[in-house]
Amino acid sequence: MASVGGVVSVSDDAARSPGQRLARGVCRLLRSLDFAALDEVAPATGLRVDVMALGPKGQVWVIECKSSRQDFTSDRKWQGYLPWCDRFFWAVPADFPTDLLPGGAGLIMADEFGAEILSMPEEAPLAATRRRALTLRFARLAALRHQGLRDPMG
C-alpha cells in the first residue's frame, strides 16, 4: 500500500480498510458542510482519531468510524477524544447495531461514497487555549501532508 505522509493514495482504494472507507464518506459529508477534514489525526500523544474536522467558525469535530461490532468492542480509547473536540460523533455503516453506542455522541450513517448526520450531539466548547493549539496542529498536519503529496522526495 502506497502512502505519503500517512495518506493512502487514490489508486490504492482496494487496500483501504472498512474504517478508512467510512472515513472517506464522512469526509465527503463534512466537505459539503464547509468543514475541512483530515483522517488519522493525533490531537495529543497517544491518541489518534479517525477523522478530525475544522469548521468555518473554528469548530472542531471528532468522528470515530466503526465498521462492525468487533471494531467497536475492541477499541475503548474514544473517551480520551472527548476533551479534544466541540462535538463527538460515531460514524457507522447502515447495518451497524447502533444500540451498542454510548449516549451523548452524535451519529453519522456512512459508506465509502457519502454519509448523513442522523443525530447531532450537544456542543461542549473547547477552551480557547486548547482550540488554538489544536487548530495550529491541524493546520500544520494538513500543510505537511499537502507538501508530501506535492514533493514525496522532499
C-alpha positions in Angstrom: 0.0 0.0 0.0 1.5 3.3 -1.1 1.1 6.2 1.2 2.6 9.7 1.6 2.6 11.3 5.0 0.1 8.7 6.2 -2.3 9.4 3.3 -3.3 6.4 1.2 -3.3 7.3 -2.5 -6.5 7.2 -4.5 -5.0 4.4 -6.6 -4.9 2.2 -3.5 -8.7 2.1 -2.9 -8.6 -1.7 -2.7 -6.1 -1.5 0.1 -8.3 0.7 2.3 -9.7 -0.8 5.5 -13.5 -0.7 6.1 -12.9 2.1 8.6 -10.9 4.1 6.1 -13.8 3.6 3.6 -16.2 5.0 6.1 -13.9 7.9 6.8 -13.8 8.8 3.1 -17.6 9.0 3.1 -17.6 11.1 6.3 -15.0 13.5 4.9 -17.2 14.0 1.8 -20.1 14.9 4.0 -18.0 17.2 6.1 -16.8 19.0 2.9 -20.4 19.6 1.9 -20.9 21.3 5.3 -17.9 23.6 4.7 -15.7 21.7 7.1 -12.1 20.8 6.3 -11.4 17.2 7.4 -8.3 15.2 8.0 -8.2 11.5 8.7 -5.9 9.8 11.3 -5.1 12.9 13.4 -3.2 12.7 16.7 -4.6 15.5 18.9 -2.3 14.6 21.7 0.5 12.0 22.3 -1.0 8.5 22.5 -4.3 9.4 20.8 -5.3 9.1 17.1 -8.8 9.9 15.9 -10.2 8.6 12.7 -11.4 12.0 11.4 -11.0 15.5 12.8 -12.8 18.4 11.1 -12.4 22.1 11.4 -15.5 24.2 10.7 -15.8 27.6 9.1 -16.2 29.3 12.5 -13.3 27.3 14.1 -15.5 24.4 15.4 -13.6 21.1 16.0 -15.5 17.9 15.4 -14.1 14.4 16.0 -15.6 11.4 14.3 -14.8 7.8 15.2 -15.5 5.3 12.4 -16.6 1.9 13.5 -17.2 -0.7 10.7 -18.5 -3.6 12.8 -19.4 -4.7 16.3 -15.9 -6.2 16.7 -14.3 -3.0 15.6 -16.3 -1.1 18.3 -15.8 -3.5 21.2 -12.0 -3.8 20.6 -11.4 -0.1 20.9 -12.1 1.8 24.2 -9.9 4.8 23.7 -12.8 7.0 22.5 -13.4 8.7 25.8 -9.9 10.2 25.6 -11.0 12.0 22.5 -13.8 14.0 24.1 -11.6 16.8 25.6 -10.3 17.4 22.1 -13.4 18.5 20.3 -16.6 20.6 20.4 -18.7 17.7 19.2 -18.0 14.0 19.0 -19.7 11.6 16.5 -19.8 7.9 15.8 -19.8 7.0 12.1 -21.1 3.6 11.3 -22.5 1.6 8.3 -26.2 1.1 7.8 -26.1 -2.5 9.3 -24.2 -1.5 12.5 -26.1 -2.3 15.8 -26.3 1.3 17.0 -27.8 0.2 20.4 -24.1 -0.6 21.3 -23.1 3.0 21.0 -22.9 5.1 24.2 -25.3 8.1 24.5 -24.3 11.7 24.3 -22.4 11.4 21.0 -23.7 12.2 17.5 -24.4 9.6 14.9 -23.4 9.5 11.3 -24.5 6.8 8.9 -21.8 6.3 6.3 -20.4 4.3 3.5 -17.4 4.9 1.2 -19.3 7.3 -1.0 -21.0 9.6 1.5 -22.7 10.0 4.8 -25.6 11.6 6.7 -25.8 13.0 10.2 -28.7 11.2 12.0 -28.2 12.9 15.3 -26.3 16.0 16.4 -24.6 15.9 19.8 -24.6 18.7 22.3 -21.8 21.1 21.9 -19.0 21.0 24.6 -16.9 24.1 23.6 -13.1 23.7 23.9 -11.2 26.1 26.0 -9.6 28.9 23.9 -6.0 27.8 24.5 -6.7 24.2 23.6 -8.7 25.3 20.5 -5.7 27.4 19.4 -3.2 24.7 19.9 -5.4 22.1 18.2 -6.1 24.4 15.2 -2.4 25.0 14.8 -1.7 21.2 15.0 -4.4 20.6 12.4 -3.1 23.3 10.0 0.5 22.1 10.3 -0.6 18.5 9.7 -2.6 19.5 6.6 0.2 21.5 5.2 2.8 18.8 5.8 0.5 16.2 4.1 0.0 18.5 1.2 3.7 19.2 0.9 4.4 15.4 1.0 1.9 14.8 -1.8 3.5 17.5 -4.0 7.1 16.5 -3.3 7.3 12.9 -1.9 11.1 13.0 -2.0 11.4 16.3 -0.2 
